[in-house]
């Protein structure tokens, strides 16, 4: 009787997991299609890839798309207990760890660009040129690689050679060999969290002051940019919370495996997928110029005149 109950419970658990995985695949396919449309629109008009705000936006889209693909692969491997060689897991970890940080750091850079546009309009063309955007992307990737370098440097110096020949389910936890490594990784993440929050709050306060003192069209434009900063802040908050998810999940895993599975699924939907769908909303739909260009290419040129007027 007990065996039958266990069998039924196991079957219901697998059915629930299969449903969760199918739901995730639908969301990811939708987001990837939207991101692909936005990336295509970005490269079709020279106005976009010569403007810093849109270059950073495209960098976010590419980062989000790559993260969606990699985390989806890891999700499927984790749910269905697929193992892979450690060398392949290390490669996936390096790329995913890098681009998990690229998105929040890029969002911070985009907020700074809005701050310069509103509070320092006379220097905006100088500070936010196309060349500055390329340099910013290189700096963003350099800053984003620091946490990954810290974790892997300690891992490579601690792990034995036989460890690299093992097959395992790929996750960040396998690179944490000692308790102090987890604390160090947590400290690095919290340091990034603090710096980004301070930057967002600083830009918000400065833009708020300018918006209150502006008048007419300038006031309307300033408040619109302020709302964009607020959306960036909300998106950044979700991205930064995801940096804490592994620590929360590790603690829950010690309590209950079923609860761990549910919490991990919730974290993935809320803090991995949700922030990635906000980027198309902020610039793909709210930005009039980009939205009309997107509509022009999606509708095969039926709104050609409108796009020309906006441009």
N, C-alpha and C positions, 0 to 999 in steps of 0.2 A: 504493500500500500504506500509506504514511504517512497519506494522507488518510483511508483507511478506519479506521485505528487512532484517529485523532483524532475521527472521527465516532462510533465506538463509545465512546470515552472520554467524549465530550460527552454522549451519550445516557445512559450510566451515571451521570454526575454529576447530570444533570437528574432522573433517576429517584430518586436518593438524596435530592436536595433536596425533591422532591415528597413522598416518604415522611416526611421530617423535618417538613415543614409540616403534613401530615395529623396526625401524632402531636401536634404542638403544639396544633392546633385541638381535638383530643379533650380534652387536658388543660385547656385554657382554658375550653371549654364546661362541663366538670365543675366546675371551681373557681367559675365564675360562677354556676352553679346552686346550689352550696352557699352561696356568699356571699349570693345573693338570698334563700335560705331563712332565713339567719341575720339579715339586715337586716329582713326581714318580721317575724320573731319579736321583734326588738328594739323595733319600733314598735307591736307588738300589746299589750304589757304596760307600764303606767306605771311599774312598779318599775324597769325597765331604763333608760328615758330620764330618770330622776331620780337615777341613780347615776353618779358620775364614772367609775368603772372601766368600766362598760358603754357610756357615752357615748364614751369614748376608743376602746373596742373597735369601736364602730360607725363611728367616724371612720377607723379602720384598714381596716375592710372596704370602705368607700366608696372610699378611696384605692387600695386594692389592685385593686378591680374596674375603676376608671378606668385604672390603669396597665396592667392585663392587656389591656384593649380597645385602648388607644393603641399599646402596644408590639407587639401582634399586627398592627395595621394597618401599622406601620413594618416589621415582619418580612416580611410579604407583599410590600410594595412593594420591599423590598431584594432578596428572593429572585427576584422576577419582573421586576425592573428597571422598575418603574412610576415615572414621574416626576410631580412635582406643582409648582405655582407656589410661589415662595419665600415669599410672604405666608402661604400655607396651612401651609407647613412651619414657619414662625416661630410660628404659633398653636399647632400641635401640640407644638413644642419647649417653649414656655412652660408649657403644661399638664403635659406629661410630666416636665419638669425639676423643676417645683414638687412634684408628687406622688411622685416618686422619693425626695425628701427627707422628705416628710410622714410616710411610714410609719416610718422609723427614729427620727425625732424624736418621733413619737407613742409608739413603743415605749419610748423613754427616759422620757417623761412617765408612762406606765403603770407603769414600774418605780419611779419616785419615789412614785407613789400607793400602791404596795404597801409601800414603805419607811415612809411616813407611817402607814399602817394598822397596821403591826406595831410600829414603834419610837416612834410618837407617837399612840397610840390615842385619848387624851383630846382631841386637837386634830383628829382625822381628820374629824369632822363639820363643823368650821369651815373647814378648809383644802381639803377635797375635796367641797364642795357642788356643786349643779347649776350655779350661777352661776360658780363657779371653773372648772368643766369647759368652759363656753362661752368664758371668757376664755383658758383654756389652748389651746383649738383655734385661737383667733385668733392667739395668740402662736406656736403651732406653724406656722401658715401664714406668718406674718411671717418667722420664722427660716428656713423652708424656701425662701422666695423670694429670699433673699440671693444664693446661688450663681447662680441664673438671671439676676438683675439685673446681677451683675458681668459675666457672660459677654456678655449682650446689650448692655449699655452700651458695652462695648469694641467689639463687632461693629458696632453702629449708627454709631459714630464713625469706624470704619475702612472699612466697605464703601461702594462707590460706588452711586449711584442705579440704574445699569443692572443691578446685581446682583439687585435685587428683582423684575425682570421675567423672570429666568431660570427654566427648568424643570429640576429636579434630583431625584435620589433623596434623600429626606429622611433625614438623620442628623446627630448632634451634631458630627461632624467638619467639616461645611461652615461652621460658625460659628467655627471656629478658623482665623483667617487668618494668624497669626504664631506662631512657636515659643513666644514668651514668654507668649502667651495660654494655651497648653496648660499651661505651668508654673504660671501663676497659678491656673488652674482646679484643678490637682492640689493646690496648696497649700491652697486653700479646702476641698476635699474631705477632705484629711488633717487639717485643723484640726477639722472636724466629727467626724471619726472619733475623734480624740483626746479631745475633750470628752465624747462619748457613752460611750466606753470607760471613762473615769474615773468617770463617773456610775454606770454599771452595776457596776463593781468596788466603789465606795463603798457602794452600796445592798446588794450581796451580803454584804460584810463585816459591815455593821451588822445585817442580818437574821440572819446566821449566829450572831452573838453573842447575840441575843435568843432564837433557837431553842434554843441550847445551855443557856441559863439558865431557859427555861420548863419547866413540868411539866404532866402530865395532858393535857387537851384543848387547852390553850393551846400546848403543845409540838407536838402533832400538827398543829394549824392553822398554826403558824409554819413547820414543815418543809414543809407543802404549799405555802405561799406562797413559800418559798425555792425549791422546785422550779419554780414558775411564773416566778420571776425568772431562774432558769437557762435556761429555755426562751426567755424574752424575750432573754436574752443571746445564745443561739445564733441566734435569728431575726435579731437586730440585727446579728450578725457577718456573716451571709449578705447582709443588705441593704447593709452598709457595704462589703463586698468588691465588690459590683456597681458601686460608685462608681469603682473602679479598673479595671473591665473595659475601658472605652474606651481607656485608655492601653496596656493589655496587647495589645488587638486591633490598635491602631495600629502597635505595634512588630512584631507577627507579620505584618501585611499587607505589610510591607517585605521579608519573608523568603519567604513562600509563600502564594499566594492560596487554594489548597485547604486548607492548614492553618488559614488565617484563617477560612474558612467553618466548619470543624469546631469550632474553638475558640469562635467566636461562638455557634454552636448550643449547645455545652456550657455556656457562660456564661449563656445565656438560660434554659436548663432549670434549672441549679443555683442561680443567683443572682437570677433574676427570678421564675420560677414557684415554686420550692421555698419561699422565705420567705412567699409569699402563701398557701400551703396550711397553714402552721403556725398562722396566726391562728384559723381554725376549730377546729384541734386544741386550742389552749390554752384558749380560752373556750367554743367551741361544744360540745366534747365533754368536756373535763376539768371544767368548771364545772357542778356538779350542778344548780343552779337554772336555768341557761340551757339545759342539755341536756334537762331535763324539760319546760321550756316549748317547746323546739323539737320534742320528740317529741309533745307535746300538739297542736300545730298541724299537724305532718306527718301524724299519725294521725287528724286531724279530731276531736279531743276524746275519744278512747277512754281516755286516761289523765288525765282531768279531776281526779279526786280526789287523785291523787299530786301534781299541780302545786299544788293548793290547800294541801296540807300543807307543801310546801317554801316556798311564799310566806309 
